[in-house]
Structures are given as C-alpha cells and as structure tokens.
Amino acid sequence: MIRDGDQVLLRLGESPSPVPGQVAELLLSWIEQRTNMNTATNRESRWLFPGRRAGQPMHPETLGALVRALGVSPVPGRVAAIHQHVLDMPAPVVADALGYHHKTAARAAAHVTATWTRYTAAPSLRSQSGWTGPTRDS
C-alpha cells in the first residue's frame, strides 16, 4: 500500500491502483492494527498481511484459515472470478491459465452465456496432419 498525499494506492501487480475512499479508510485502519507485528517483521512492512519471516507476506493457507474463521467462504469469489474470465476470453484458455478442467471452464462459460463457447474447432474437423475443413483456395 502506498500513500500519495490524500490518495491511497494498492499495488497488486506492476503498477499501483487507486483505492476508493471507504476502502482506503479500512486499509489504513488495518495497517494500524495488524496483530502479528511483534515477530521478525516490522511496523513498516509493505505487506498488508505480513508473515512471520521478515520481508515475507503471510502464507496463503494461513490467511485463508483466518478468513474462513471469520465466516467468509472463498467459493463465491472463485466462482465469480472464473465467470468473469470466461466472459473475457475463451474457456479453454481460462482452464489452461488457471488450472481448471476444460469441462469446468466450459460449464462456467455456458452458465454466463459467454460468446466464446464455440471457440475451438470440433475434433472431427481436425486430422493428424492438421485442419481437414475447407482451405483458403476452395
């Protein structure tokens, strides 16, 4: 998290993104109240969820357990994420990128009526040597 004057930015990738006002207030409050700050980490840690080792974030399984203990299920978020992805790109690409089975991604695409449902050619139109359909010359 970065404070730039009155603006709060959150770095989740290469470039930081602005955080809306109320969410920024929550993040700033969290930063002031982080619980595991007496370990090897320090109060100036750049991580929202610092781990026990200096300079490292909290392990994802540890963070997940804490979130589940609060009664928050990760399933709706994962479902919403794959639904958004299959709206933006073909289901087979999503499946490969996220490690899902192709049928799972195809069901998600059908559920949100994605326009990519006919992205890949049917196997019957392919042969060992390549495409068996009409050629450019025909």
C-alpha positions in Angstrom: 0.0 0.0 0.0 1.3 3.5 -0.9 0.1 6.8 0.5 0.5 9.6 -2.0 -0.8 12.7 -0.3 -4.5 12.2 0.2 -4.7 9.3 -2.2 -4.1 5.6 -1.1 -2.8 3.2 -3.8 -2.6 -0.5 -3.6 0.0 -2.5 -5.6 -1.4 -5.9 -6.7 0.7 -6.1 -9.9 3.2 -3.9 -11.7 1.5 -0.5 -11.2 -0.4 0.6 -8.1 -4.1 1.2 -8.4 -6.1 3.9 -6.5 -8.3 2.7 -3.7 -11.7 4.2 -3.2 -12.2 6.4 0.0 -14.1 4.0 2.3 -11.9 1.0 1.3 -8.8 3.2 1.8 -10.0 4.0 5.3 -10.4 0.3 6.1 -6.9 -0.5 4.8 -5.3 2.3 6.8 -7.2 1.2 9.9 -6.0 -2.4 9.3 -2.4 -1.2 8.8 -2.5 0.4 12.2 -4.0 -2.6 14.0 -2.1 -5.6 12.4 -1.7 -8.2 15.1 1.4 -10.2 14.3 3.8 -7.3 14.3 5.9 -8.5 17.3 7.6 -11.2 15.1 10.5 -10.7 12.8 8.5 -8.3 10.7 8.3 -4.6 11.5 5.5 -2.0 11.6 6.8 -0.5 8.4 6.3 -3.8 6.5 5.0 -3.2 2.9 2.7 -6.2 3.2 -0.9 -5.9 4.2 -0.6 -9.3 5.8 3.0 -9.7 6.8 4.3 -13.2 7.6 6.5 -14.4 10.4 9.6 -14.0 8.4 11.0 -10.6 7.7 10.1 -9.2 4.3 7.6 -12.0 3.5 3.8 -12.0 3.3 1.6 -14.3 5.3 1.3 -17.7 3.8 -1.9 -18.0 1.7 -3.1 -21.0 3.7 -2.7 -19.1 6.9 -4.6 -16.1 5.5 -7.3 -18.4 4.1 -7.8 -20.1 7.5 -8.2 -16.7 9.2 -10.7 -15.5 6.6 -12.7 -18.8 6.9 -12.6 -18.4 10.7 -14.4 -15.1 10.2 -17.2 -17.0 8.3 -16.2 -15.8 4.8 -16.3 -18.6 2.2 -13.8 -18.3 -0.7 -16.1 -20.2 -3.1 -18.4 -17.3 -4.2 -15.3 -15.2 -5.1 -13.7 -18.1 -7.1 -16.9 -18.7 -8.9 -17.4 -15.0 -9.7 -13.7 -14.8 -10.9 -14.0 -17.7 -13.3 -17.3 -16.4 -14.6 -15.7 -13.0 -15.3 -12.7 -14.7 -17.0 -14.8 -16.8 -19.4 -16.7 -13.6 -20.4 -13.3 -12.0 -21.3 -11.6 -15.0 -23.0 -12.3 -18.5 -24.3 -13.0 -21.2 -21.7 -10.1 -23.4 -22.8 -7.7 -20.5 -22.4 -9.1 -19.8 -18.9 -8.9 -23.5 -18.0 -5.2 -23.7 -19.0 -4.3 -20.5 -17.3 -6.0 -21.2 -14.0 -5.5 -25.0 -13.9 -9.2 -25.8 -14.2 -10.5 -28.8 -16.1 -11.7 -27.8 -19.5 -15.3 -29.1 -18.7 -15.4 -26.9 -15.6 -14.5 -23.8 -17.6 -17.0 -24.8 -20.4 -19.8 -25.1 -17.8 -18.9 -21.7 -16.4 -19.0 -20.2 -19.9 -22.4 -21.8 -20.5 -23.6 -20.5 -17.2 -22.8 -16.9 -18.1 -23.6 -17.4 -21.8 -20.2 -16.4 -22.9 -19.7 -15.7 -26.5 -16.6 -17.9 -26.7 -18.5 -21.2 -26.4 -17.7 -22.2 -30.0 -14.0 -21.1 -29.8 -12.3 -24.4 -30.6 -13.0 -26.4 -33.6 -14.6 -29.8 -33.1 -12.1 -32.7 -33.0 -13.9 -34.2 -36.0 -12.7 -31.3 -38.2 -9.1 -31.9 -37.3 -6.7 -34.7 -38.5 -3.2 -35.8 -37.6 -1.8 -33.5 -40.3 -4.0 -30.5 -39.4 -7.2 -28.9 -40.5 -9.5 -31.0 -42.7 -12.1 -28.4 -43.5 -12.2 -26.0 -46.5 -8.9 -24.5 -47.5 -8.3 -20.9 -48.5 -8.1 -21.9 -52.1 -11.5 -23.6 -52.2 
